[in-house]
Amino acid sequence: MNQKSETLKFEQPRLFGSLLAGFNSVANHAWVILLPLVIDLLLWFTPRLRVDQLVLPTLQKALEQSQQISGTDIETMTLVGDYFRTILENFNLGGAIRSYPIGVPSLMAGLGPSKTPFGEIQVIQVASVGIATLICVGLIFLGLILGGIFFYQIVGITRDPNTPTLEHTIFWKIGQTLIMTFGLFLVSLIVLIPGMLIISLITLISPLLGQLSIFLYLFLIFWFIVPWFYAYHGIFVFGLNAFRSALLSLQVGRVFIAKTATLIMLIFLISQGLTLLWLTPPPSSWLMLLGIIGHAIVSAGLFSTSVIYYQQINKALAILVSIRQRDSKPV
């Protein structure tokens, strides 16, 4: 009996140990922050690509029609218009290079003010919707490629040498990330569109039930996303293709769903909390450079944490499978 209980013991994945190991890896390989650093510097000092003059006339007409149909008072519609106008005037289309769900972390992607320590930066108004769409799609595609390169670098400094892997070139892995992104996009459409339609119908019946259904839907979306969190990890850590990496992510995510959800929340809280600190200086101050460097270090450290933790939970899963197979065999 004692022998069996000792055999069942295995090393549990350690979240805070992975966090410490992730930041140590970045500290020992500081060059890994160069990619996010360069992208943020380019977004800071290159011309801003704006679409406010292209979008504002259409937005104004839409608000006027909405006001006539709904009967909303003019002051409220004016406040709504000013809110969207402020967003558009501070929007930089170049920030699309911070692609999702995989991309290079960027502090400046969401900032559009044209002031820098060197003075005003040129603002370029995009002339047409077609050109804006081409620029946006092109930057997203470039961002996915750069995100794959960044992921490849992070895995290179954190991968356990004893971890078995299939040898593939970086180009193959980036290709698999593009396939994975397209697949996740399709899955998201299949899940999100029916859900939003159902919520719209419920809201028409009862606004109160509609609000409750939104909260419930967001909760379900979160628990749906959790098992997909490691979708890209298998490509870079184990050299799996997109399909096998997604299946492994679902398997690992379901078995360790609570641990994975905790990891996601920890990454979110650390990154968002420190982002508020990094954005304290205005873009016109050289102190923003400290924020960019700090953001690059923390982002790389959190990326490394997820990779190290992913390797730990895969080891734990392999031990669990072995134990179940052993216990299922007749004595």
Beta strands, then each sheet from edge to edge (+ up, - down):
strand 1: 48-50
strand 2: 115-116
strand 3: 119-120
strand 4: 123-125
sheet 1: 1+ 4+
sheet 2: 2+ 3-
end
